[in-house]
């Protein structure tokens, strides 16, 4: 994982702390949108707006009137800014981002924060799962149909089953990763 975020896992952020942490990562990666109407940096108003659009999850909790955010929020915000820098609209980003588990966001951002290249091959229309390809040693997203069989055990499908519950499936071992994920998700919902 990228060093810049490693120390931030498990940390709680007030809104102003979250904005500062996000902007440090954006500056470090050098994300710069070509569209002059898009701000390269985030601010409190941006976070609230992205929340209203469903791009960023609701705060983890409230301490009085103060919203408390976590690591997932940080990853979501950095991912939005990285995708905007690649020219994607908020609508396109909204089609992809909200259901991504932390592990998938980490993998997508790993190389982009290290070398400023953006999120690679991200396309906005994602299936329920996302294939994580580790063949070149640098994880990145590959959208589209998930393979029913994969010769590389490092190709994993990532699924968000519930808040805080992420699942990785090796498609080479499971014929229908999406079906299995859906059945597990239904099972979890029945437990709650």
NUFIBA-508423 format. One record per residue (C-alpha): residue number from 1; x, y, z. Coordinates in steps of 0.1 Angstrom, whole numbers, always signed. Example, Ala and Ser with C-alpha at 12.3 -4.5 7.8 and 13.67 -1.06 7.14 Angstrom:
2
1, +123, -45, +78
2, +137, -11, +71
! end
This chain:
192
1, +0, +0, +0
2, +11, +36, -6
3, +31, +50, +23
4, +12, +83, +25
5, -20, +67, +37
6, -6, +38, +57
7, -5, +58, +89
8, -40, +71, +85
9, -58, +37, +87
10, -80, +34, +117
11, -79, +71, +124
12, -110, +93, +130
13, -111, +127, +114
14, -131, +158, +121
15, -142, +174, +88
16, -113, +200, +87
17, -88, +172, +95
18, -102, +150, +67
19, -100, +179, +42
20, -64, +186, +51
21, -55, +149, +48
22, -72, +146, +14
23, -55, +177, +1
24, -21, +164, +12
25, -26, +132, -8
26, -39, +151, -38
27, -10, +175, -38
28, +15, +146, -33
29, +0, +127, -63
30, -1, +158, -84
31, -37, +153, -95
32, -47, +183, -117
33, -80, +184, -135
34, -79, +198, -170
35, -113, +213, -166
36, -109, +247, -150
37, -143, +244, -134
38, -132, +215, -113
39, -112, +223, -82
40, -80, +202, -76
41, -85, +205, -38
42, -113, +196, -15
43, -130, +217, +11
44, -157, +212, +37
45, -184, +223, +13
46, -171, +198, -13
47, -172, +170, +12
48, -208, +178, +21
49, -218, +181, -16
50, -202, +147, -25
51, -220, +132, +4
52, -253, +145, -9
53, -246, +129, -43
54, -237, +96, -26
55, -200, +98, -37
56, -189, +98, -1
57, -204, +77, +27
58, -222, +93, +56
59, -200, +101, +86
60, -191, +72, +109
61, -206, +90, +138
62, -212, +123, +154
63, -196, +138, +185
64, -222, +163, +194
65, -227, +182, +162
66, -193, +174, +149
67, -192, +147, +121
68, -165, +121, +125
69, -151, +105, +94
70, -128, +76, +88
71, -102, +60, +64
72, -129, +50, +39
73, -140, +86, +35
74, -104, +97, +29
75, -101, +71, +2
76, -134, +80, -14
77, -125, +117, -16
78, -91, +111, -30
79, -106, +87, -56
80, -132, +113, -66
81, -104, +139, -72
82, -82, +114, -91
83, -111, +105, -114
84, -120, +141, -119
85, -84, +148, -129
86, -89, +121, -156
87, -118, +140, -169
88, -147, +119, -155
89, -179, +137, -146
90, -194, +134, -111
91, -222, +114, -127
92, -197, +89, -142
93, -179, +87, -109
94, -212, +81, -91
95, -218, +51, -113
96, -186, +35, -101
97, -175, +47, -67
98, -202, +43, -40
99, -201, +5, -38
100, -163, +1, -38
101, -149, -16, -7
102, -119, -2, +11
103, -96, -29, -3
104, -106, -20, -39
105, -101, +17, -33
106, -67, +10, -17
107, -56, -11, -47
108, -68, +15, -72
109, -51, +44, -55
110, -19, +26, -46
111, +0, +33, -78
112, -18, +66, -86
113, -6, +82, -53
114, +29, +68, -58
115, +34, +81, -93
116, +6, +106, -100
117, -7, +86, -130
118, -43, +86, -119
119, -65, +55, -114
120, -54, +37, -146
121, -80, +18, -164
122, -110, +28, -143
123, -142, +30, -163
124, -174, +44, -147
125, -198, +15, -154
126, -187, -12, -130
127, -203, -45, -123
128, -211, -56, -87
129, -175, -68, -84
130, -142, -54, -96
131, -113, -75, -108
132, -80, -66, -90
133, -51, -74, -113
134, -17, -78, -96
135, +2, -93, -125
136, +26, -64, -129
137, +30, -59, -91
138, +10, -27, -92
139, -27, -32, -84
140, -52, -14, -107
141, -88, -18, -116
142, -100, -36, -147
143, -137, -31, -153
144, -161, -51, -174
145, -171, -87, -173
146, -155, -107, -145
147, -138, -138, -158
148, -154, -171, -149
149, -120, -187, -148
150, -87, -169, -143
151, -53, -185, -147
152, -38, -160, -122
153, -48, -166, -86
154, -38, -130, -79
155, -69, -118, -99
156, -95, -112, -72
157, -130, -100, -73
158, -138, -75, -45
159, -173, -71, -31
160, -189, -49, -4
161, -213, -71, +15
162, -222, -46, +42
163, -206, -16, +58
164, -172, -28, +70
165, -176, -62, +54
166, -156, -67, +23
167, -151, -100, +4
168, -124, -111, -20
169, -131, -141, -42
170, -106, -159, -65
171, -126, -163, -98
172, -104, -192, -107
173, -118, -211, -77
174, -154, -199, -78
175, -175, -202, -109
176, -200, -174, -101
177, -183, -148, -78
178, -211, -123, -82
179, -238, -149, -74
180, -218, -161, -43
181, -214, -125, -32
182, -251, -118, -36
183, -260, -149, -16
184, -236, -140, +12
185, -250, -104, +12
186, -286, -117, +15
187, -275, -140, +43
188, -258, -112, +62
189, -289, -90, +58
190, -310, -118, +73
191, -286, -119, +103
192, -291, -82, +111
! end
